[in-house]
Amino acid sequence: MVFSSFTFLFYFLPAFLLVYFLAPAFMKNAVIFAASLIFYYYGVREHPFYLVLMFLSIGVNYAAACRMMRCRGKRGKTVCLAVGMTWNIGCLFVFKYLDFLSRNVNLLFERTGLSARLPYADLVLPIGISFYTFQISSYLIDVYRKKVPAERSFLTLGTYLCMFPQLIAGPIVTYSQVRSQMKERVHSFRNVEEGLREFTIGLSLKVLIANRVGNLWTQVGSIGYESISCPLAWLSIAAYTFQIYFDFYGYSLMAKGLGQMMGFEFPDNFQNPYLSRTMTEFWRRWHMTLGGWFREYVYIPLGGNRRFLYRNLFVVWMLTGLWHGANWNFVLWGLSLFVLLALERLGLKAVLEKFPVFGHLYMFLVIPLSWLLFAVTDLSQFVIYLGRLFPFAAATGEAVFRGDFVKYGSAYFWPMAAALLCCTGLPRKLYEAKKYSYAATFGLVLLFWSCVYCMYLGLDDPFLYYQF
């Protein structure tokens, strides 16, 4: 079940809100927990064991944290942490990385002439496992660090982990951020109104912008990269650049809006990242909760900026790449980002910040190229696409249809223009200035029903980050 669907908008959400607000205060977490399990089961109903897997994750971490609090010595606490983290990372490894490892070991065997082969598990990746694994792991580590006490209520911990607004695609919320809200939070019509506004904005970014410009990237993939012109190659990678931003930003706003309706304050996940002048700044503005997780639980424990800086950066970005997907393109994507960030640390960042125009031009080139390595999982196809982007540097043939840029450029002009404008943050600033005016309210109503109309026409796609 996706937020941008009739099932969610007109059946699940109204029913949930009705039951939630009618329930007494002591029952509200139970309503969230039950609704979240229904929401998740709807997505994994063809693989019902994945719902059991989530229950097991809650149970293992609940038991490990409670046992940790009863241990007097550090050794016992460390054992509890190790047991819980082995379960968390082990589940993620088995479902997400086991076949990737088998493929590469088998390839190594083949090239060295060995006849041995590792079997493939062929497991379907559970929806949202990367997100909820990081969330529950942060809880267990924080209990070990004595940052938060172990949660005594299984229901409360389950509600935290399974909360449907951010269960399957983030933002990644640590338990310390919402612990007090799990116990007591404010419910009001103002919160519901604010939440509905945020949700509508996020829905509009997803349906009216991300889905529309994403169609261009899909069409180019259907045509074949070897058959497109250089201008169309740049236009389509720009479309993917807009798609991945507004798809994920839109989802994050919808999650934040749903949280507000229930009285929660989820952290912001994006801060106009495409206005950045350096890649360092970009990754402080993009998917901020993921960046914060890696900084808090990997980068700083390794030594942060104090010692082995470049080793720490390398480890973080290799893990970031692998977290996004079990394929070599994601490994190379993480490596390329490490190289860029290391170069900026060595002096490039100071130059780009001193001359902002060059900084923006630099990012105008680097951001789409980095997303290309992210988007094209077949490295041979990646090389072909690079040849189309830079035909003067590669031996490429003529495009099948030399007027393709004009055709697709005119067809997608308005969605691309809207995406470019929204990247500047100006529409959001204008909205905030006139937020409670009749014009702004009417505009949101119009956007909502425009989204419904597009969904009715079938112009909708799953969220990109569901696959991670």
C-alpha positions in Angstrom: 0.0 0.0 0.0 1.5 3.3 -1.0 0.4 6.8 0.2 -0.4 7.9 -3.3 -3.2 5.3 -3.8 -6.9 5.3 -3.5 -6.7 2.4 -1.0 -4.6 4.5 1.4 -6.3 7.9 0.8 -9.9 6.9 0.9 -10.0 3.7 2.9 -7.1 3.1 5.2 -6.3 6.6 6.3 -9.9 7.8 7.1 -10.6 4.5 9.0 -7.4 4.8 10.9 -7.9 8.5 11.9 -11.5 7.8 13.0 -10.5 4.9 15.3 -7.3 6.7 16.5 -9.1 9.9 17.6 -12.0 8.0 19.2 -9.7 5.8 21.2 -8.7 6.9 24.7 -5.2 8.1 25.3 -3.9 4.9 26.8 -5.1 3.0 23.6 -3.6 5.2 20.9 -0.3 3.5 20.7 -2.1 0.2 20.3 -4.2 1.6 17.5 -1.0 2.8 15.7 0.7 -0.6 16.2 -2.3 -2.5 14.9 -2.8 -0.2 11.9 0.9 -0.4 11.1 0.8 -4.2 11.1 -2.2 -4.1 8.8 -0.4 -1.6 6.6 2.7 -3.7 6.4 0.9 -6.9 5.9 -0.9 -5.4 2.9 2.5 -4.8 1.3 3.9 -8.3 2.1 0.8 -10.4 1.9 2.4 -12.6 -0.7 5.2 -13.3 1.8 3.4 -13.3 5.2 6.6 -14.6 6.9 8.0 -11.1 6.6 5.4 -9.9 9.2 6.6 -12.6 11.5 10.2 -11.4 10.8 9.3 -8.0 12.0 7.7 -9.4 15.2 10.9 -11.4 15.8 13.0 -8.2 15.3 11.0 -6.4 17.9 11.1 -9.4 20.3 14.9 -10.0 20.0 15.8 -6.3 20.5 13.3 -5.9 23.3 14.7 -8.9 25.1 18.3 -7.8 24.5 17.7 -4.3 25.7 15.9 -5.4 28.9 18.5 -8.0 29.6 21.2 -5.3 29.1 19.6 -3.1 31.7 19.8 -6.0 34.2 23.4 -6.7 33.6 25.8 -5.1 36.1 29.1 -5.7 34.2 30.1 -4.2 30.9 30.8 -7.7 29.5 27.2 -8.8 30.0 25.9 -5.6 28.3 28.3 -6.1 25.4 27.1 -9.7 24.9 23.5 -8.5 24.8 24.4 -5.8 22.3 26.3 -8.4 20.2 23.3 -10.8 20.2 20.9 -8.1 19.1 23.1 -6.6 16.5 24.0 -10.0 15.1 20.2 -10.6 14.6 19.7 -7.2 13.0 22.6 -7.2 10.7 22.3 -10.9 10.0 18.7 -10.6 8.8 19.6 -7.7 6.6 22.6 -9.6 5.2 20.7 -12.7 4.4 17.9 -11.0 2.6 19.8 -8.3 0.9 23.4 -9.3 0.4 23.7 -13.1 0.5 23.0 -13.7 -3.2 25.3 -10.7 -4.1 28.1 -12.5 -2.2 27.3 -15.8 -3.8 27.3 -14.3 -7.3 30.7 -12.8 -6.8 32.3 -15.9 -5.1 30.9 -18.0 -8.0 32.4 -15.6 -10.5 35.7 -15.9 -8.7 35.5 -19.7 -8.8 34.7 -19.6 -12.5 37.6 -17.4 -13.4 40.0 -19.5 -11.3 38.8 -22.8 -12.9 37.2 -24.2 -9.8 34.0 -26.2 -10.3 32.5 -25.4 -6.8 29.4 -23.2 -6.7 27.6 -21.5 -3.9 23.7 -21.9 -4.0 21.5 -18.9 -4.4 18.7 -18.1 -1.9 16.6 -16.1 -4.3 14.9 -14.3 -1.4 12.5 -11.4 -2.1 13.7 -8.3 -0.2 11.3 -7.5 2.7 9.8 -4.0 2.2 11.6 -1.4 4.4 14.1 -3.8 6.0 17.0 -1.4 5.5 15.1 1.4 7.3 13.6 -0.5 10.2 16.9 -2.4 10.8 18.7 0.9 11.2 16.0 2.2 13.5 16.0 -0.8 15.9 19.8 -1.0 15.8 20.0 2.7 16.9 17.7 1.9 19.8 19.8 -1.0 21.0 23.1 1.0 20.7 21.6 3.9 22.6 20.5 1.6 25.4 24.0 0.2 25.5 25.4 3.8 25.7 22.9 4.7 28.4 21.5 7.4 26.2 18.0 6.0 26.7 16.7 3.4 29.2 15.4 0.1 27.8 11.7 0.3 26.9 9.7 -1.9 29.3 6.6 -2.0 27.1 6.7 -4.3 24.2 3.8 -2.4 22.7 5.6 0.9 22.9 8.7 -0.5 21.3 6.7 -2.2 18.6 4.8 1.0 17.9 8.1 2.9 17.5 9.5 0.4 15.0 6.4 -0.3 13.0 4.9 3.2 12.8 3.4 3.1 9.3 4.2 6.7 8.2 7.9 6.1 8.1 8.1 2.3 8.3 9.1 1.5 4.7 11.0 4.5 3.4 12.0 6.6 6.4 12.8 9.2 7.6 15.0 7.2 10.0 13.8 8.2 13.5 15.9 7.2 16.5 14.1 6.2 19.7 15.7 9.1 21.6 14.0 11.6 19.2 10.4 10.3 19.9 10.7 8.6 23.3 8.8 11.3 25.2 6.2 11.5 22.4 5.6 7.8 22.6 4.4 8.4 26.2 2.6 11.7 25.9 1.8 13.9 22.9 -0.5 16.7 22.0 -3.6 15.9 19.8 -5.4 18.9 18.3 -7.3 20.0 15.2 -4.3 22.4 14.5 -1.9 19.4 14.3 -4.3 17.6 12.0 -4.6 20.6 9.8 -0.8 21.1 9.7 -0.4 17.4 8.9 -2.9 17.4 6.1 -1.1 20.5 4.6 2.3 18.8 4.7 0.8 15.5 3.4 -0.8 17.3 0.4 2.4 19.1 -0.5 4.3 15.8 -0.4 1.6 14.0 -2.4 1.8 16.8 -5.1 5.5 16.6 -5.3 5.3 12.8 -5.8 2.4 12.6 -8.2 2.5 15.8 -10.2 6.3 16.2 -10.5 8.2 13.0 -9.7 5.9 10.7 -11.6 5.7 13.0 -14.6 9.4 13.6 -15.0 10.2 10.0 -14.2 8.2 8.9 -17.2 10.9 10.5 -19.4 13.7 8.4 -17.7 11.5 5.3 -18.2 10.9 6.1 -21.9 14.6 6.6 -22.5 15.3 3.3 -20.9 12.8 1.6 -23.2 14.3 3.3 -26.3 17.8 2.1 -25.4 20.7 4.3 -24.4 22.6 3.6 -27.5 19.8 5.1 -29.6 19.5 8.6 -28.0 21.1 11.9 -28.8 23.5 13.8 -26.5 20.9 16.5 -25.7 18.3 13.9 -24.8 20.8 12.0 -22.7 21.4 15.1 -20.6 17.6 15.9 -20.4 16.7 12.4 -19.3 19.4 12.2 -16.6 18.2 15.6 -15.4 14.7 14.1 -15.3 16.0 11.2 -13.1 17.7 13.8 -10.9 14.4 15.5 -10.3 12.5 12.3 -10.0 14.6 10.8 -7.2 14.5 14.1 -5.3 10.8 14.8 -5.5 9.9 11.1 -5.0 11.8 10.8 -1.8 11.2 14.4 -0.6 7.5 14.0 -1.3 7.4 10.7 0.7 9.2 12.4 3.6 6.8 15.2 3.7 3.8 12.8 3.6 5.4 10.8 6.5 6.0 14.0 8.5 2.4 15.1 7.8 1.0 11.8 9.0 3.1 12.0 12.1 1.8 15.5 12.8 -1.8 14.2 12.6 -0.9 11.7 15.3 0.9 14.3 17.5 4.5 13.3 16.5 7.3 15.6 15.3 9.5 13.7 12.8 12.8 15.3 11.8 13.2 17.0 8.4 14.9 14.8 5.8 15.7 17.4 3.1 16.8 21.0 3.0 16.9 22.2 -0.6 19.9 20.0 -1.5 20.2 21.0 -5.1 21.1 24.5 -4.0 24.4 23.2 -2.6 27.8 24.5 -3.8 29.8 21.4 -2.8 29.1 17.7 -2.4 29.9 18.0 1.3 27.1 20.5 1.7 24.8 18.4 -0.5 25.1 15.4 1.7 24.3 17.5 4.8 21.1 18.5 3.1 20.1 15.2 1.4 18.5 12.3 3.4 19.6 14.0 6.5 18.4 11.3 8.8 20.5 8.6 7.1 23.5 10.9 7.1 22.9 11.5 10.8 22.6 7.8 11.5 26.0 7.0 9.8 27.6 10.0 11.6 26.4 9.0 15.0 26.8 5.2 14.8 29.7 4.7 12.4 31.7 7.8 11.6 32.2 9.2 15.2 32.8 5.8 16.8 35.6 5.2 14.2 37.2 8.5 15.2 35.4 11.1 13.2 37.5 14.0 12.3 40.0 13.4 15.1 41.9 10.4 13.6 42.0 8.4 10.4 39.7 10.9 8.8 40.0 9.5 5.2 39.7 5.9 6.4 36.5 6.8 8.3 35.1 8.6 5.3 35.9 5.6 3.1 34.1 3.2 5.4 31.1 5.4 5.8 30.6 5.8 2.0 31.3 2.2 1.2 28.6 1.3 3.7 26.3 4.0 2.4 26.6 2.6 -1.1 26.0 -0.9 0.0 23.0 0.2 2.1 21.3 1.5 -1.0 21.7 -1.8 -3.0 23.6 -5.1 -3.3 25.2 -4.4 -6.7 28.6 -3.1 -7.9 27.1 0.1 -9.2 26.2 1.1 -5.7 29.7 0.2 -4.5 31.2 2.4 -7.2 28.6 5.1 -6.4 29.8 5.2 -2.8 33.4 5.1 -3.9 32.9 8.1 -6.3 31.3 10.1 -3.5 34.2 9.3 -1.1 36.6 10.5 -3.8 34.7 13.8 -4.3 34.3 14.4 -0.6 38.0 13.6 0.0 39.0 16.1 -2.7 36.8 18.7 -1.1 38.5 18.1 2.2 41.9 18.6 0.6 41.0 22.1 -0.6 38.5 22.0 -3.4 35.7 22.8 -0.9 37.3 26.1 0.1 37.7 27.2 -3.6 34.1 26.3 -4.4 32.7 28.2 -1.4 34.9 31.2 -2.2 33.5 31.3 -5.8 29.8 30.3 -5.4 29.1 30.6 -9.2 31.7 27.9 -9.9 30.4 25.9 -7.0 26.9 25.8 -8.4 28.2 25.0 -11.9 30.3 22.2 -10.4 27.3 20.7 -8.7 25.2 21.2 -11.8 27.5 18.7 -13.5 28.4 16.4 -10.6 24.9 15.7 -9.2 23.4 14.2 -12.4 26.5 12.2 -13.0 26.5 10.8 -9.5 22.8 9.8 -9.9 23.6 8.1 -13.2 25.9 5.7 -11.5 23.1 5.2 -8.9 20.4 4.6 -11.5 22.0 2.4 -14.1 22.8 -0.9 -12.4 24.3 -2.5 -15.5 27.9 -1.1 -15.7 28.1 -1.8 -19.5 24.9 0.3 -20.0 26.5 2.9 -17.8 29.4 3.2 -20.1 27.1 3.5 -23.1 25.2 6.3 -21.4 28.4 8.1 -20.6 29.3 7.9 -24.3 26.0 9.6 -25.1 26.6 12.3 -22.5 30.1 13.0 -23.8 30.2 11.9 -27.5 33.4 13.8 -28.1 35.2 11.5 -25.7 33.8 8.2 -26.9 33.2 6.4 -30.2 29.4 6.4 -30.5 27.1 6.1 -33.4 24.4 8.5 -34.5 21.1 8.6 -32.6 18.3 6.8 -34.3 16.1 9.9 -34.2 18.1 13.1 -34.3 15.1 15.2 -33.3 14.5 13.3 -30.2 15.4 16.1 -27.9 12.9 18.5 -29.4 10.1 15.8 -29.2 10.7 14.9 -25.6 11.8 18.3 -24.5 8.5 19.8 -25.7 6.5 16.9 -24.2 8.1 17.4 -20.7 8.8 21.1 -20.7 6.2 22.0 -18.0 6.9 19.2 -15.6 10.7 19.8 -15.9 10.2 23.6 -15.4 8.0 23.0 -12.3 10.7 20.6 -10.9 13.4 23.2 -11.5 11.4 25.9 -9.8 10.6 23.8 -6.8 14.3 22.9 -6.4 15.0 26.5 -5.6 12.7 26.5 -2.6 10.9 29.6 -3.8 7.4 28.0 -4.0 7.8 26.8 -0.4 8.8 30.3 0.8 5.8 31.8 -0.9 3.5 29.2 0.6 4.9 29.8 4.1 4.4 33.5 3.8 0.7 33.1 2.7 0.1 29.7 4.5 -3.2 30.4 6.1 -4.7 32.6 3.3 -7.7 31.5 1.4 -5.6 31.4 -1.8 -3.1 29.0 -0.2 -5.8 26.7 1.2 -7.7 26.7 -2.2 -4.4 25.9 -3.9 -3.8 22.9 -1.7 -7.3 21.6 -2.3 -6.8 22.0 -6.1 -3.4 20.2 -5.9 -5.0 17.3 -3.9 -7.7 16.7 -6.4 -5.3 17.1 -9.3 -3.3 14.3 -7.7 -6.5 12.2 -7.4 -7.3 12.8 -11.0 -3.7 11.7 -12.1 -4.0 8.6 -9.9 -7.4 7.9 -11.5 -5.7 8.0 -14.9 -3.1 5.5 -13.7 -0.3 8.1 -13.7 1.3 6.8 -10.5 4.4 4.8 -9.7 5.8 3.1 -6.5 8.2 5.1 -4.4 11.8 4.6 -5.6 13.1 4.1 -2.0 10.8 1.1 -1.4 13.5 -1.0 -3.1 16.1 -0.1 -0.5 
